[in-house]
């Protein structure tokens, strides 16, 4: 576990969303840290997850954009993701 602080990259924002992006160095290796600035939810993506997104066909990526599928449900974070302050 590294004591290195997160490396801020910036904020990606549109009229629909705002996400702070940084590199997290606290896991087994560097990973992308994404924070939803409107709700505070945090997700981490490792290199394999990022590569998968890069290769994902457009129609499968578009299916992930439906906010009614997960965003407005009162559920626990999915595997591979955690909220700020969680274990």
MMTF fields as JSON, N, C-alpha, C and O atoms, coordinates in Angstrom:
{
  "mmtfVersion": "1.0.0",
  "mmtfProducer": "UNKNOWN",
  "numBonds": 347,
  "numAtoms": 348,
  "numGroups": 87,
  "numChains": 1,
  "numModels": 1,
  "chainsPerModel": [1],
  "groupsPerChain": [87],
  "chainIdList": ["A"],
  "bondAtomList": [4, 2, 8, 6, 12, 10, 16, 14, 20, 18, 24, 22, 28, 26, 32, 30, 36, 34, 40, 38, 44, 42, 48, 46, 52, 50, 56, 54, 60, 58, 64, 62, 68, 66, 72, 70, 76, 74, 80, 78, 84, 82, 88, 86, 92, 90, 96, 94, 100, 98, 104, 102, 108, 106, 112, 110, 116, 114, 120, 118, 124, 122, 128, 126, 132, 130, 136, 134, 140, 138, 144, 142, 148, 146, 152, 150, 156, 154, 160, 158, 164, 162, 168, 166, 172, 170, 176, 174, 180, 178, 184, 182, 188, 186, 192, 190, 196, 194, 200, 198, 204, 202, 208, 206, 212, 210, 216, 214, 220, 218, 224, 222, 228, 226, 232, 230, 236, 234, 240, 238, 244, 242, 248, 246, 252, 250, 256, 254, 260, 258, 264, 262, 268, 266, 272, 270, 276, 274, 280, 278, 284, 282, 288, 286, 292, 290, 296, 294, 300, 298, 304, 302, 308, 306, 312, 310, 316, 314, 320, 318, 324, 322, 328, 326, 332, 330, 336, 334, 340, 338, 344, 342],
  "bondOrderList": [1, 1, 1, 1, 1, 1, 1, 1, 1, 1, 1, 1, 1, 1, 1, 1, 1, 1, 1, 1, 1, 1, 1, 1, 1, 1, 1, 1, 1, 1, 1, 1, 1, 1, 1, 1, 1, 1, 1, 1, 1, 1, 1, 1, 1, 1, 1, 1, 1, 1, 1, 1, 1, 1, 1, 1, 1, 1, 1, 1, 1, 1, 1, 1, 1, 1, 1, 1, 1, 1, 1, 1, 1, 1, 1, 1, 1, 1, 1, 1, 1, 1, 1, 1, 1, 1],
  "groupList": [{"groupName": "UNK", "atomNameList": ["N", "CA", "C", "O"], "elementList": ["N", "C", "C", "O"], "formalChargeList": [0, 0, 0, 0], "bondAtomList": [1, 0, 2, 1, 3, 2], "bondOrderList": [1, 1, 2], "singleLetterCode": "X", "chemCompType": "L-PEPTIDE LINKING"}],
  "groupTypeList": [0, 0, 0, 0, 0, 0, 0, 0, 0, 0, 0, 0, 0, 0, 0, 0, 0, 0, 0, 0, 0, 0, 0, 0, 0, 0, 0, 0, 0, 0, 0, 0, 0, 0, 0, 0, 0, 0, 0, 0, 0, 0, 0, 0, 0, 0, 0, 0, 0, 0, 0, 0, 0, 0, 0, 0, 0, 0, 0, 0, 0, 0, 0, 0, 0, 0, 0, 0, 0, 0, 0, 0, 0, 0, 0, 0, 0, 0, 0, 0, 0, 0, 0, 0, 0, 0, 0],
  "groupIdList": [1, 2, 3, 4, 5, 6, 7, 8, 9, 10, 11, 12, 13, 14, 15, 16, 17, 18, 19, 20, 21, 22, 23, 24, 25, 26, 27, 28, 29, 30, 31, 32, 33, 34, 35, 36, 37, 38, 39, 40, 41, 42, 43, 44, 45, 46, 47, 48, 49, 50, 51, 52, 53, 54, 55, 56, 57, 58, 59, 60, 61, 62, 63, 64, 65, 66, 67, 68, 69, 70, 71, 72, 73, 74, 75, 76, 77, 78, 79, 80, 81, 82, 83, 84, 85, 86, 87],
  "secStructList": [7, 7, 7, 7, 7, 7, 3, 3, 3, 3, 3, 3, 3, 7, 1, 1, 7, 3, 3, 3, 3, 3, 3, 3, 7, 1, 1, 1, 1, 7, 3, 3, 3, 3, 3, 3, 6, 6, 6, 7, 7, 3, 3, 3, 3, 7, 2, 2, 2, 2, 2, 2, 2, 2, 2, 1, 7, 2, 2, 2, 2, 2, 2, 2, 6, 7, 2, 2, 2, 2, 6, 6, 1, 7, 7, 7, 7, 7, 6, 6, 7, 7, 7, 6, 6, 7, 7],
  "xCoordList": [0.849, 0.0, 0.889, 1.807, 0.627, 1.451, 0.948, -0.254, 1.878, 1.482, 1.429, 1.175, 1.674, 1.583, 0.177, -0.797, 0.062, -1.282, -1.844, -1.11, -3.155, -3.787, -3.196, -2.811, -3.13, -2.649, -3.857, -4.447, -4.245, -5.413, -5.155, -4.065, -6.156, -6.073, -6.928, -6.497, -8.144, -9.035, -10.477, -10.797, -11.35, -12.791, -13.329, -12.99, -14.169, -14.878, -16.333, -16.959, -16.873, -18.227, -19.011, -18.451, -20.31, -21.244, -22.505, -22.533, -23.546, -24.807, -25.491, -26.448, -25.003, -25.631, -24.86, -25.456, -23.561, -22.752, -21.458, -21.008, -20.872, -19.549, -18.8, -19.294, -17.603, -16.815, -15.384, -14.744, -14.891, -13.486, -12.685, -13.073, -11.568, -10.745, -9.354, -8.741, -8.869, -7.518, -6.951, -7.675, -5.654, -5.004, -4.844, -4.248, -5.38, -5.294, -4.09, -3.925, -3.26, -2.052, -2.148, -1.131, -3.341, -3.484, -3.816, -3.8, -4.111, -4.421, -3.165, -2.059, -3.336, -2.196, -1.392, -0.237, -1.974, -1.325, -2.13, -3.227, -1.614, -2.366, -3.692, -3.795, -4.68, -5.999, -6.659, -6.324, -7.586, -8.314, -9.377, -10.118, -9.447, -10.464, -11.433, -11.032, -12.71, -13.756, -14.728, -15.248, -14.971, -15.917, -17.03, -16.785, -18.26, -19.442, -19.619, -19.917, -19.441, -19.472, -20.87, -21.008, -21.909, -23.265, -23.721, -24.497, -23.261, -23.719, -22.632, -22.932, -21.371, -20.273, -19.845, -18.909, -20.505, -20.137, -18.756, -18.425, -17.953, -16.598, -16.458, -16.934, -15.802, -15.51, -14.036, -13.436, -13.463, -12.072, -12.018, -12.7, -11.213, -11.051, -9.575, -8.735, -9.262, -7.878, -7.605, -8.499, -6.388, -5.986, -6.838, -7.201, -7.161, -7.957, -9.367, -9.915, -9.955, -11.29, -11.279, -12.204, -10.237, -10.132, -9.943, -10.526, -9.129, -8.937, -10.247, -10.553, -11.014, -12.312, -13.23, -13.919, -13.248, -14.053, -13.591, -14.413, -12.294, -11.753, -12.182, -12.363, -12.344, -12.722, -14.219, -14.676, -14.982, -16.417, -17.116, -16.93, -17.919, -18.668, -19.608, -20.148, -19.795, -20.597, -21.983, -22.444, -22.653, -24.009, -24.016, -24.978, -22.973, -22.911, -22.596, -23.11, -21.772, -21.476, -22.73, -23.005, -23.475, -24.708, -25.708, -26.408, -25.784, -26.701, -26.364, -27.253, -25.1, -24.689, -25.133, -25.131, -25.506, -25.855, -27.279, -27.651, -28.083, -29.454, -29.445, -29.184, -29.724, -29.64, -30.665, -30.46, -31.763, -32.766, -32.3, -32.899, -31.242, -30.751, -30.094, -30.229, -29.384, -28.683, -28.674, -28.711, -28.626, -28.357, -29.391, -29.026, -30.65, -31.684, -32.194, -33.291, -31.413, -31.809, -31.015, -29.85, -31.626, -30.968, -30.299, -30.819, -29.127, -28.42, -26.99, -26.49, -26.347, -24.949, -24.088, -24.524, -22.849, -21.947, -21.669, -21.65, -21.454, -21.161, -19.719, -18.915, -19.382, -18.015, -17.053, -17.352, -15.91, -14.918, -15.099, -14.288, -16.145, -16.411, -16.661, -17.135, -16.347, -16.661, -16.961, -16.548, -17.671, -17.949, -16.895, -16.211, -16.754, -15.763, -15.965, -17.088, -14.882, -14.946, -15.23, -15.138, -15.576, -15.839, -14.53, -13.535, -14.513, -13.381, -12.412, -11.41],
  "yCoordList": [-1.18, 0.0, 1.236, 1.347, 2.13, 3.321, 4.459, 4.597, 5.27, 6.459, 7.675, 8.793, 7.439, 8.525, 9.089, 8.337, 10.402, 10.991, 10.739, 10.42, 10.89, 10.79, 11.847, 12.928, 11.524, 12.463, 13.019, 12.312, 14.271, 14.841, 14.981, 15.37, 14.663, 14.835, 16.019, 16.857, 16.083, 17.179, 16.789, 15.787, 17.599, 17.366, 17.278, 18.084, 16.288, 16.144, 16.475, 15.845, 17.478, 17.925, 18.238, 18.628, 18.055, 18.437, 18.933, 19.078, 19.192, 19.612, 18.466, 18.694, 17.221, 16.053, 15.49, 14.828, 15.73, 15.112, 15.894, 16.631, 15.71, 16.263, 15.209, 14.728, 14.859, 13.803, 14.29, 14.768, 14.16, 14.461, 13.19, 12.098, 13.345, 12.2, 12.353, 13.417, 11.269, 11.27, 9.858, 8.898, 9.743, 8.441, 8.11, 8.878, 6.963, 6.498, 5.565, 4.66, 5.781, 4.969, 4.115, 3.592, 3.955, 3.26, 1.777, 1.07, 1.282, -0.127, -0.928, -0.506, -2.081, -2.919, -2.314, -2.685, -1.408, -0.715, 0.522, 0.693, 1.394, 2.605, 2.275, 1.309, 3.072, 2.888, 4.246, 5.188, 4.329, 5.571, 5.716, 4.774, 6.888, 7.193, 8.191, 9.26, 7.825, 8.671, 9.04, 8.17, 10.346, 10.798, 11.599, 12.628, 11.12, 11.83, 13.058, 12.924, 14.235, 15.456, 15.84, 16.633, 15.3, 15.63, 14.749, 15.2, 13.51, 12.598, 12.096, 11.507, 12.312, 11.886, 10.44, 10.004, 9.691, 8.282, 8.204, 8.996, 7.239, 7.056, 5.653, 4.679, 5.564, 4.27, 4.243, 5.278, 3.046, 2.853, 1.886, 0.861, 2.203, 1.338, 1.013, 1.911, -0.291, -0.686, -0.762, -0.508, -1.105, -1.107, -2.06, -1.728, -3.234, -4.191, -3.661, -3.826, -3.031, -2.459, -1.325, -1.2, -0.499, 0.591, 0.067, 0.597, -0.972, -1.558, -2.139, -2.032, -2.752, -3.304, -2.206, -2.394, -1.06, 0.07, 0.548, 0.906, 0.554, 1.005, 0.078, 0.531, -1.198, -2.169, -2.439, -3.148, -1.885, -2.146, -1.583, -0.411, -2.401, -1.891, -0.756, -0.769, 0.2, 1.397, 1.066, 1.726, 0.062, -0.25, -0.78, -0.544, -1.484, -1.95, -0.8, -0.764, 0.123, 1.292, 2.157, 2.659, 2.326, 3.113, 2.507, 3.242, 1.175, 0.512, 0.842, 0.852, 1.11, 1.451, 2.854, 3.174, 3.679, 5.068, 5.262, 6.386, 4.211, 4.319, 4.485, 3.517, 5.697, 5.914, 5.125, 4.898, 4.699, 3.941, 2.518, 1.836, 2.055, 0.702, 0.545, -0.504, 1.574, 1.464, 2.73, 2.651, 3.867, 5.112, 5.426, 5.843, 5.245, 5.664, 4.527, 4.609, 3.481, 2.353, 2.403, 2.799, 2.011, 2.001, 0.642, -0.226, 0.47, -0.809, -0.591, 0.534, -1.678, -1.644, -1.521, -1.913, -0.975, -0.892, -2.283, -3.272, -2.346, -3.617, -4.001, -3.168, -5.256, -5.747, -4.89, -4.505, -4.598, -3.787, -2.299, -1.502, -1.925, -0.504, -0.333, -1.253, 0.836, 1.125, 2.597, 3.403, 2.941, 4.342, 4.895, 4.138, 6.186, 6.854, 6.449, 6.449, 6.107, 5.752, 4.289, 3.831, 3.534, 2.105, 1.354, 1.782, 0.226, -0.646, -0.664, -1.373],
  "zCoordList": [0.0, 0.0, 0.0, 0.813, -0.879, -1.046, -0.172, 0.058, 0.308, 1.058, 0.145, 0.593, -1.151, -2.126, -2.183, -2.154, -2.264, -2.391, -3.793, -4.728, -3.91, -5.228, -6.147, -5.703, -7.431, -8.443, -9.181, -9.998, -8.919, -9.595, -11.093, -11.511, -11.886, -13.332, -13.755, -14.549, -13.22, -13.569, -13.391, -12.751, -13.969, -13.916, -15.328, -16.195, -15.539, -16.811, -16.514, -15.662, -17.227, -16.917, -18.188, -19.212, -18.085, -19.148, -18.459, -17.237, -19.239, -18.634, -17.891, -17.151, -18.084, -17.472, -16.284, -15.435, -16.198, -15.144, -14.94, -15.817, -13.757, -13.456, -12.645, -11.625, -13.11, -12.478, -12.284, -13.22, -11.046, -10.757, -11.032, -10.618, -11.733, -12.133, -11.515, -11.589, -10.904, -10.347, -10.412, -10.676, -10.17, -10.086, -8.604, -7.849, -8.196, -6.818, -6.703, -7.521, -5.703, -5.5, -4.246, -3.791, -3.67, -2.395, -2.53, -1.522, -3.706, -3.905, -4.196, -3.859, -4.821, -5.201, -6.334, -6.544, -7.048, -8.151, -8.466, -7.934, -9.321, -9.646, -10.323, -11.079, -10.046, -10.657, -10.784, -10.066, -11.695, -11.912, -10.827, -10.544, -10.229, -9.222, -9.848, -10.307, -9.859, -10.42, -9.311, -8.612, -9.155, -8.135, -8.778, -9.407, -8.616, -9.093, -8.206, -7.019, -8.759, -7.961, -7.499, -6.568, -8.127, -7.677, -6.524, -5.681, -6.467, -5.42, -4.5, -3.462, -4.854, -4.004, -4.157, -3.487, -5.018, -5.216, -5.858, -6.741, -5.402, -5.905, -6.483, -5.901, -7.63, -8.247, -8.623, -8.911, -8.616, -8.99, -10.162, -10.155, -11.165, -12.336, -12.504, -12.564, -12.579, -12.811, -14.311, -15.12, -14.679, -16.086, -16.925, -18.054, -16.392, -17.161, -17.396, -18.486, -16.396, -16.559, -17.576, -18.379, -17.546, -18.51, -19.931, -20.877, -20.074, -21.405, -21.928, -23.115, -21.037, -21.432, -21.946, -22.949, -21.271, -21.737, -23.109, -23.952, -23.331, -24.616, -25.757, -26.887, -25.472, -26.502, -26.576, -27.472, -25.648, -25.589, -26.825, -27.155, -27.514, -28.671, -28.253, -27.147, -29.118, -28.843, -28.294, -27.363, -28.849, -28.393, -26.956, -26.226, -26.54, -25.152, -24.2, -23.082, -24.624, -23.804, -23.647, -22.558, -24.716, -24.675, -23.69, -22.993, -23.626, -22.696, -21.247, -20.396, -20.954, -19.591, -19.174, -17.985, -20.129, -19.842, -19.335, -18.997, -19.27, -18.789, -17.273, -16.558, -16.756, -15.313, -14.513, -13.321, -15.132, -14.396, -14.106, -13.274, -14.776, -14.557, -13.186, -12.556, -12.717, -11.433, -10.603, -9.375, -11.214, -10.484, -9.426, -8.326, -9.713, -8.773, -7.903, -7.35, -7.78, -6.935, -5.643, -5.643, -4.562, -3.261, -3.067, -2.366, -3.707, -3.638, -3.17, -3.151, -2.795, -2.407, -3.656, -4.738, -3.532, -4.675, -5.245, -4.512, -6.557, -7.203, -6.959, -6.541, -7.217, -7.05, -7.857, -8.987, -7.278, -7.964, -7.769, -8.24, -7.086, -6.826, -5.346, -4.68, -4.829, -3.443, -3.313, -4.147, -2.276, -2.019, -1.098, -0.409, -1.076, -0.235, 1.215, 1.72, 1.872, 3.278, 3.526, 4.665, 2.478, 2.657, 2.729, 2.143, 3.448, 3.683, 2.641, 2.741]
}
